[in-house]
């Protein structure tokens, strides 16, 4: 591969041009602090000397993707926090951008890597997926050849340069068009991850036997990382008090892991569920919710009303089972097969092993 030039970053108002090596640098070549300019082709440019590492992964639009990394002087876990996989989920993006500046000089052990927005093209489009990249970024973390797809190459660049080798990986999402209860999502046995969830102070955990294929968390779990996801808030609003609460929770997690000095808050053990029953739209129309997440609903209780644009008729959307209303669609327009709500059955709580 020929050596190429790239406008790696802009510093002090002056554009820097950096020659990038054709291959990925070794650990000896890549210092612990500096500025990296990464692209899906693995060509890396380095400028050392900054206490907070800042990486930029350049996608098809060549838009910079900021990634912050801070390293402590003592041995400790390598923690990676990722957000912005989907462009209509904004709380994690805002929280990690704020946390990146608050961590300056506070990391004492291990390292912390923050990826505030993994899919900046989708964020610009304000949609779950990027029209230009054409695909769900959080379904591209699979082993195998790249096949030249931009979305696949972006996922591989994120994996190789940000996530691979981490001890703890947290993927932060919001509800998108749904309002939901803040919770953690775990694949497999939840017991090893429950202490981390308690540091976050989350009340609910949803345990999947197997995540959908291609999730970053599935790949990092297979690689030996302690990996889980969290979902906070709805995507179509941004409230500063919710952002600050999320920053506080993430800081508590880092303190609990010993990478940041401070006081951690460990909440009571969470309530654990399997994935619940979802109601989906059978027509194109307008959905109006009448119940909120956190409500204990009875079987056949009305959750909302759906007015069909095909027939003009209005039908009640009713709970298929009794349980906890976990999420509900807040965006009025719906398409056929869109999820309207999800109900967790208390009878499907997951027992947790507390002993060997």
Helices and strands as residue ranges (DSSP letters): E 4-11, E 14-20, E 34-39, E 44-48, E 53-58, E 66-71, E 74-83, H 91-102, E 109-115, H 120-125, G 137-139, H 150-158, I 159-163, E 168-173, E 178-180, E 183-187, H 191-200, E 204-208, H 216-222, E 226-231, H 240-256, E 271-274, E 277-280, E 285-289, E 296-297, E 302-308, E 314-318, E 323-329, E 333-334, E 339-344, G 346-348
